[in-house]
Amino acid sequence: MRLLSPLSSEPLTTPSPALPTASPAVPLIAKRHHGHGGRPRSEASRRAILDAVADLVTTVTPAQITIAAIAARAGTSKSTIYRWWTSRAELLFEALARITVPTLEFPDDADTATALATQLEALQQLFAEPYLGRLIIALTIEAQENPDTARALRRLWLAPRRDSAARVLQRGIARGEIRADIDLEIAIDQLFAPLYHRALYYSGEDRSEDCEESLSGNDGGSSSAMARYAAKAVKQFLAGAAARAEHSNDSNGSRRP
């Protein structure tokens, strides 16, 4: 929270008669503990609000997660919520980021293929959650029309996930597992965008392949189909992005990889 600049301790030598005398410092200093003005913000209230969202996102539909519903669950007021967050979307994405931290993790000692597959499978599992997955997709759709939602989506949801994936790829480059000349932004799109595409356009339809089963729940809710899809997607990606051995001449003198 941005603090106000301290007042100067030097007295005014010749106050202008047209201006009022400077106010005492105490009221201005007290504002440092306020949000957008009014009553001071409470960290306990903030935690209660985030906990309320965590409860709601796993039990009700996206349309039912209103500011009024969150305030009622948290035992606070709507004005208190707006002292902490500028919009419903900002609050929801912060709560989602808090809930889904484990899905950003990958084994430190894993090779690139395993680490990427771990992240892909974790994202599939989020989309497969009956309420949580629907909320992520609903907010993604809302972001196309609402600039506040779009900003919150990019800053609080996409940016941490892309940063985590970039670390995996950068580590793979350092280990010699990934080509050093790949474009990281495009590589991340190639890996993760298909999951958003399928969740947006194919959710709930009957499909037979591994990815469709994993996203629609046709595989009985197990992670086996998700793991199969993740492994296939990473294998196909690495077929183009994996570091190559130096070219050498074959027996007839032509170049081969």
Buried (B, 14 or more C-beta within 10 A) or exposed (E): EEEEEEEEEEEEEEEEEEEEEEEEEEEEEEEEEEBEEEEEBBEEBBEBBBBBBBEBBEEBEBEEBBBEBBBBBBEBBEEBBBBBBEBBBBBBBBBBBEBBEEBBEBEEEBBBBBBBBBBBBBBBBBBBBEBBBBBBBBBBEBBEEBEBBBBBBEBBBBEBBBEBBBEBBEBBBEEEBBBEEBEBEEBBBBBBEBBBEBBEEBBEEEBEEBBBBBBBBBBEEEBEBBBBBBBBBBEEBBEEBBBEEEEEEEEEEEEEE
